Every structure is written in C-alpha cells, then in structure tokens.
Amino acid sequence: MTGSEGVDGMTGRLAPLLTGAVREAVGASDGRVCGVYLRSGTPGVLRLAALTGLPGPLFRNWWRVHEDRPFPVSDAHRNGCRVVLADAAETMRRYPQFAASLPYQFGSVYIPVTSGASAYGVLVVIRPAAPERGGEAPGLDRIGRAARLLGSELHTLEEAGTPVVWDEAPACVYPPGSGEEAGRIGRFFWDAGADVVTAEPDLFGLLSPPDGRAPTTARELARAVTDSEADARRVDSALSRTSAGGPSPKPLHVRAADGTLRVLELWAPTLSVPAPGGRSPVAGVVLDPGRGPAGDAAADPLPEGVFRLDRLGVVVYANARAAQALRTPRDRLLGRPLWEAVPWLGLPAFEDQLRGALLAPEPVHCHVPRPPAAAGESFEGDWVAMSVYPGPSVLTCTVVPSNAAAEAAASGAADPTGPTVRAEGTGTGAGGPRDEEAAPAHQDGVTSLLYRPIVLAIALTEAVTARQVSAVVMQELLPAFGGRRLALYLLQDRHLYLAWESGFPDGLLAPYEGIGLDARLPAVEALATGRPLFYDSSEQLAAAFPGVPLDSSVGARAFLPLIASGRPVGSCILGFEGTRRFSSEERTVLTALAGLIAHAMEKAQRYDTEAALARGLQQALLPRRLPAHPLVETAGRYLPGTQGMDVGGDWYDVVESGDGLALVIGDVQGHGVQAAATMGQLRSAVRAFALGDRPPDEVLGATNHLLIDLDPGQFASCCYVRLDPATGLARIARAGHPPPLLLRADGRAHRVETPGGVVLGVDMRADYPVTDLHVAPGAVLALYTDGLVERPGEDIDDGIAALREALSAAGGPADRPGGRALAVVADRLTEGARQAVDRPDDIALLLATRRTAPPPPPA
C-alpha cells in the first residue's frame, strides 16, 4: 500500500524523484530498506515521504519525527552531517530512545539531503548489522551521491516554484529486483507521446495477449496483462496518471488469463524529457510472484499452513491449510496485504514480530489468539502457532492450530481471552495496521504500545524541570494512544493547578484552576482514590459526572492519578476526539505510565525548588550595577547555561582599587547551588583584596590560598586587571583563564598574550605573573569566560579567534559617527549565544574602555 492515492499537485511532482532516489540508494548498498524524510508543513517536523522494502502502514509510528528529538534522523537533519550506526549495540549507546522503539538487530545510515544552504530532509538506509566494519557502510559514497543528486533535483523543483514539503502518507515501492526470488519479472517502457510500448523479452512470458501478438500500445499492454476488463481499466488509468505527472501509483495486483497473480508497478523516469503536451514516458515492471525457488507447489499438500509475503506485506502464496488456519479463503488472501486479508492479526504485539522479521535476519515464533469460530464452523484450537522466516525478497510464514491458550494461561504469560501475542525465540512481536481510531498504537509516534513504558522512561531521564517533563509526556504519550488533548495538574496545598495543557479549547480548563480536593470532578476523584478512570465516550463521562462542561468534539477520556512513593503529585487527563474502547492492555500500560510521570514530576518539583534557590543566590551575588568612573566606561553581560540547573559559577565585577579600577572575571567549575556558593565566596575575597589596592599577583595568590583552605572540592579560573584610568596602564594576571582581547581605536582587535598561572584551588605555591599593557583612549578591553568561545569538538583557540573577529566587527573604528556604544558592543558579542537553544555552559563578558574626558552631566 503506498498511502499516496488521491495526492496530486506538488506531491505528485515530488513522488517520482523520491521513489527513484530510494531505489538508487538501496541498490547502492547491501541494505534491503531505504526511506526519505522530508520537511513537512508543520514547523520542526520531518515526515517519511518515500519507502522501499517495507510496508508503510506497518511502520506508521515512524512516519513523523520531530527535529529536536534525540533520534539519528533528527541529528542528521539538524547538524547537516551523516550518522552511521553499525549495529543495535551502537544504536542503543548513542540513541537509546530510538533503539527502544525498534529493538531489532540492524545497522543504519542517515545522510542529509541538502543543496547549498537548503536542507530538505534525510536519506535513510537500513542494512544488516555489521559491527566488524567499524561503522563504515558498504556503498556509502554511492548512497551519498544519491542523496546529493536528490538534493539537487529538489532544489530545481523549489526554484521552479514547487514547495518541497511532504504532509501525506509515504509512497511505498518495491526495491529493485525484489521479485526475482519470488518469481519472474519483465520490464517495459511506454513512450506516452507516441503511444509506443517497448518491452524486454522477459515480459512476453508474463503476458496473455488476446490475439497472441506482443503489445505495442498502452491499451494492448493493459489487456495483455489481464483478461479482466475492470483490471485493464485500472492499468489504463494508472499509466495515464503516471504519464501526466501524478503520484507514483501503488503496485497494482491483477489476475492473468490463467488466474495467476500479476503485480504491475509504474514510475516516471526522472531524467526523461516530457513530450509535447506535458506527457512523460513511463517505465514499469510486471512481476509474477510465482512459487519461489523451492517450489510452492510442493507446499500445497503439506499438513501445516504455509504462506508467503513480499516486502510490502502482500500475500503472494498461501496453501489450503494456511487459508483454513487463518479462516480466510485463498482468493481473499492472495494479492492483498496480510492485515487487510486477516484483520484479526492486527495486534500490536504481532506487529512487532513481523517488523522484526522484516528488519532482522533471525526468524520469529509466536502464538496468536484467533477470534471465535462462526456458527456451524469447527476449528482445531483457539490459538495458532506462527513462524516467520525472513528472506531478501519474501517472508515465508507457517501457521498451525495450537493449544497454547491453556499453556499460556497456566504459565501466566498471556490472557487467553485478551488480545495477547505470546512470543518465543528471537522475535519480539508484529502484525498489521487497523483503523486509526480503533488502533491508537498506529498513530504517529515512535513506538508500539509494548515498548511505550521503556521509551517514556528513557525520555524522562533527560527531563529535569516540570516543563520539560510535561513536554516529554505530550510528545511520547499522546502519539502512542492516538490522543488529541493532554492536561497535567499538579497538587499544591490541597489544590490542583494546571501545569501543562495541549489541544483543549481556549478557556475550557480555566474554571478548574486551583480546584480543591473536595470538588466532585473526575481528575480530583482519580487522585483522591488512587484509581484511574476511563470513559469510552462523552455520554459515559456525562452520566458519571453530571454538569461537567464538555466541548462539542470531546470523545473518550482517561483520568490518571499521579502518585509517587505513596504521595499524591497531581492528575493527568488524556482526551480523544471520538469514542473508543480502552482494552485491558491499554489500561494497564497507562496506569504504569502514570507512575513514571508522577516520579518524574516529583523529582522535577524538587529540582525547580533548588534551581530557584540557586538562581536567587546567583542574582544576589552578581553586581546589580557597575561602579561609574568619569574616565572609564564598563559593560557586563551574563547568560546562564541551558543545561542542568541554568546556574553556574561565572562572575564578573568592577571594584574601585585605590585611584584605579579592578576588572575581574572568573569561572568556578560546575553548575548548581554549590558552584554559585563558591562563586560568591571568591567574589567577596577578590573584592576584599582589591579594595586594599594589592598588586594583581598578590590578589590571585591570596584568593588561591583561601580557596584551598575552604576546600569546596572545586577549582576556578580568574583574570584580574588593575587599570589606571589616568595613564591607561593595565596590569594583568591570569589563573588558568582565557586571555583578554584588546580592540584598538583603529578597529583592529588582537589577543593579549599573558603568561598566566594555574587555576585557583589546585597548588598552594602557584605563582601568577603580571603583564603590563597600555590601553589607549577609545580602545576596548574584553574579558570573557570560556562559555563564549568553547564549542564541543572544536579548539578553543579557534573560538577565541572568532570572538576577536566579532569584536572587531562589532566595535569598528572609535572615530566613526556616534563612537562606540559599549552596551551595544556587548549585546552584539552575546547575540548568537543568547539565541542558541543549546547553551551547555554559562557565559560572562566584561568590557571596559577609557574616555578622553568625563561624560557630560545628565540633563
């Protein structure tokens, strides 16, 4: 199933490029699966646009990926660099959330699709696990070329006015040569402008032309592929749509004259030139799924059921015993996706089994419950034992009736009356899609119901604030169950306060802000009793709680108590747009997830309290304003980091020292309350020594002794400058701190080379040599901490050089109109860091410049 039917316009122009790219990429490596993610109309979301080698509906949970999630697709797109994962072990080490959602043995390659400065998406190739290759995938250069070619073609489309975005289901196609193991294949080419069909010799053996002649036109080809008039019209229509630039149609399954199955696949070659009238040539293949290399005829009389699936999940062979065990006639099995032909196999756990067989080389084995037999029918056993054996092009499956129900009930491994799959061997579960409202596990998300607690637990480990926990819950919980609304309430002083909401109409939740625990409301009752409440429809909810306002589109609701270590934390509300029945499995999983959320929220509340204390301490320790001097102008900036507690040990200060000024900047190791407290002690010590007008080396030496005596288990860097405003003499001493920068009056900036000493708090006998520097009027002296110049994986000297260039550009010549506004220069130097979402370290900046004359008094 392609999922691209009914899509035209720009999607139709994109589809041929994308499907051609995934075919080329999968053919360039030893992989069996390839896909392309493209930007979507939703900001920050990538959507799977094309897929080969896998049935799209079975992987609906991975159709959407957020750019900011810790997944390899997101990293490749966000950072513009390829990601190569050799096997499942490396995947788990680098991307644990992604590995938990697809816990199978495979390697993968992710290459960004770009053109110049434009990033369109990511090309993904799934390949066999190969840890011995050291992360190098075979054909990596060819895969890269396919990604670059696709980026160039997409750029051309965009320049021509076609928006390169994808908001539909992915277009799914067979990989090159996928049918050769299953049977015969023949290729043809149709010149739409001249209506001439050119066919390879292999095609003739797959056709049954009415007059015995080789087809030369599109109409003759359609009637040679099938003798069914209805199927022939479908082939005609598909040829016309593809030639007119429509979306690549899904593979057509038709019947030949002898009743055997034929699969027809069409596409428009991307390098072909359209004929006058805009008609493009069409290439295609006709596939005979056949009986496989072992001869399916030999499987017909076997006592066990045998059926085979192609890479898109279509049943290409089934013997009589398989049809009997699956309770589906053979003519309804052949040529249809397994989950459409046998809907009761659409169980989340069985889906995991089938996904495992499609992605990994090991066979999987499981027991699946069958629905009750129809009246008058007699079947052996309530369960069936199924095995799936992977192959490059087809999957061979066996199915036999089983007495596993009694065995499972006795062992407690499964509930024989519930929708449970009992897995054995190396597999982990599989199946096919169901209706989206009835099968919430197929909504856009990152994994199936079985692995949701694992994925949520991993994601919550990275969330430290209450807001971060709420965001994780929204991203992980709603997609897993098909929910459209989420509200999180936290308990404070026996009242519930809204911490997060998404999807509810404006104002609907306002009356419940600060509601007491004595109110009769479902969220309150769930928390008071400690039992989750589930309502399949709005009618059920209204009957249980009369008078509760409901919006017109409300459907099913789940009210989950958040209780951690026996203490109530709050309530979680999930809302659905339609009615739905919560299975016992879903209720159990949701209850378990509520416990995870409660513990994460409790931890986040403690963290928020400590963070507020640390921020208050830090703000109290940093100078509110810098001292004014008639001949010196100063400007300081501080930016907290965005990781951890958002507070650290960076500080700056300006202190009157005798008849001069002491300019100080420092950085205490670490973050949090301890770092802020140590910073306060050091700042006080430096101020005390500076007020005594001691030389810079003595100030740092005394501060070093004090820090060692205090023994806080931390060290600190510091740069101390004693500036004489009258003469411009600056005496500089450094303790493991980055060197100052000096912007001359002519607009050129340079690094001030000073010898420096070790960081404070390490060596009691450390010396801190002093370097003299003349600061001319109009020149700017810049002191900074390493958070402004240090980047992971880059040399700090490169960061200092970049800051030097930025200082020169921001300051410019001192004699330009308006002179240099020091506050503006400071803002420009920190602008990039201020806008960065990921700021791993805090940043401090202190600028100072000499005036030629005191400023005029304020009006």
Steps between C-alpha positions, in 0.01 A plus 500: 500500500654833400276729700546763227173457312299816460811718522572726206665832426832551670491160670457340159810677371703401803404132515689381186820668619472352847414145397779506243745618766414226749533235228842635403621520860387153601659360185829671588545307826428163649189642666146382436319810622530868413288803576502877461382743767402847378406824669130524569256787515520479880807692624756276665354173367645265238270253321581173329434573132622188319581146609624188326531151641247540783120530520428860595190436711690259724744782586245777547650583841815626327334713232564818700820602680554825690821680409593553864459136609809291586468283188757443224268644232463819704874530565589452132251768393575745781879474484536444126731201543459130435432252780621139462388235751670164462262286706242494776764539773632826354145619441409438865816676619448812290119513463334302780148631432519405134647159584220433748240573233660264244679233706626295208841397368576734211743773398399829345630803309352852508618756245360855481336601172627851431582741224715797592353654813163326455432192714208294369511181704689176557567185297487186717636155413438198726765230456608179677684551829877494443701609806822372348486770232580769750199709404576518128206394286567342161412732215500803732639725227231384256231559760646847555489569126136394490425742786685785326325432168163498675586828675591657165176379339292626792677836480411522130136428584503763772655758268219424252241584766417156641508502883718212618292382794317174567184463710356175362550132568825363353517366145608136534667308214670168450881501512687425176491132411271421793294258302775283360507264796123478500459442126548653157519864411474689171564864423350739247516865392206702371554809285182683594531762227515240218305234695769241431587218741852355494531178700786277609483139381442379858166683502338292227486186713297688762233628258194341347411728205156425350634476144832340591704802383740700713333819621615823337261754658387575853153357438645177359737476799214537749301223331803276472574524873147399602186370333280679756343811350489670841869426565591620149328833566701534824823442305395759236421754771829440683702543179323828422541644849868414515564649156315819593735555795271360765624318808660161457208258531506215744592161352198362312402139569311347208414152372640353181287290262597180682399647837854549633600820676685781320645812665540812285718790618543831314716811533610796290880498444640817656743573214246462220385803302121549482344484156299794359188540709682420823473122466799318654624153406413223742719207608355193661540140605261207499572251776386141528529422876526139393568212732847587624827316459389199705183456302181604671322211335678269742345693790142452384452154657695571819310439827605843634393834361757681286467847352746757365514880519691740280691800639183712499307245705290366210410131509650344186435134585286303746424130510166354601601429858612863548165623373324265742716600800455870421125448438525686171441360148808487282355737239459763776857447621693520173593845377393680819702635794492253786331740743220570251448134415515384865393796719520306826879479458511876557628475858778733622711214630472303176596814309829502691562141392448583135710816522778295652491255208507786249793680666714218643627170358379272782168312478227581752248269665184583690149385597205716390140474628229446238153653523210263575397278208183587312187296569518160337880512458743279683866588543770327694632712789433860607851614415734460206877454515671720244859517378643761263824429310663810343637507147650766273178541301229295669409377846390140540245442777363184656177482697347205686221472759633485854391425855712788628204664674496251785879501524517881503226529759676249724832681476349844536677609181183602324130547551325253267194724484685822423682633194837357596782363288735251664845540349770234495856474373676809375201704390322771687157533330327632170181538283322759295310824521143535608261794492673803648232571761476138602877447497666792674835327501519586129475872545805709426749435778822319561408150607227246564307456820730223626807724517330823607598472871864439401511795262322733742733399784807570285360834384411606855858445616599797284224728639590687817245782530123466530459666162744259337318204654170636367646543151631141501160368610330689217748377239509139616157426651254663260633341177517155659128489572361727231407771748435859395484674838720497807479679833735462796397630842737520798393494864593793721342569841215257429411677177566400138672751273543462123864435409456419129219470248481430131206467263220624726278788380596840637348564840359150553738418786502848657222428756702209641816694581573461872211259554490345846510130580140515627362571150319216324694486177654198324859628527452566872329166564774309316764663720301464823428130446829415328310318223506604133165575335426407138196615303445364149276793395382842607163347589666272755691793648188721518303221668770447764557873566188700410558866441865473398542730194609316186595649165304385195776281356591314818517123487661245728692618805754346736569652843826371649608566861863604537624336821867462590620302803147503639477881479250673267673719243221595260273375221543435128209531256506342153230601251396335174289639217281192454367213700733211570522194720796485734629143497632341818850521350468875441362562848791312655760685292342841568493431872869404491585811299319717754735366767804589289363850439427549871855410607645725229274788609592456864869510410441803275322690777794447732733606223296816427513595868877454516545681168299798623720513810815484288380768261409727788841444658677570175303816424576625849873439451538658155536881500172682442684790343864574432668796671516816289834669437539828315778367276397133457185350351417133574231253387435147621280213379412164654313212330415180691545164332198315363602161638473387857382758752559804277735646762875478522810654646586773247527853637636842417561806715642853495658620827649837592861426589692801633497761224427235235248232411527121534334310215426141604354200321496139617351156449441241772494138386154338478143621532233517765472631853853393600659677202299816570595492869871458421476780247357728770787420735761568232336823389496626858865401548617669180304817589659510846852460362433753219370764741835480674665597166724193502689408179323255264736211575443537874122517452495171307751337734299589810176386333669173405602439863147578620338258254736221600427564869126495439539172310163505320618225264498746209754711315457828317660708227535875525638801316583811705582837342601809695434801270632852560240727333738797482797333329331199337740253664335161543673239714365150419528171689329175393422176681418243232263742330468586126714803405342846461434662163581861414314699235719790389365837406553424128251209517752213504477247782777274626560243773696621801772243563559457873688207661246425775502233774303190595136512604410602855456228759760254372855600605575694820838610357369620165634826357299743289730720285386850410496644146485875436285635217421854387134566426468809282192723520221349288649149512281223642632232736286180489498237776287186451446145625550184295126451446517774237783344298494125569302255286494118522745345255667833414829653612457786747757705307265495200221630724721780632595595144130511403424723801789728404354543151153558645641765735666678210177492298281607793727778622631654180718813501466717810469818291196387300181711544355442844816329626483164669198425717644239736160353588425447130835328448429269796157412361644422157769274642244296697220508242576159351530335839180667620303353209652151529260234623784276619743697719699241700690750715425837654661811356643816656636802310656822631600793276688815603612808306679825593344837431698804400282720720228450760149460354269803518266507799148366430239758405 
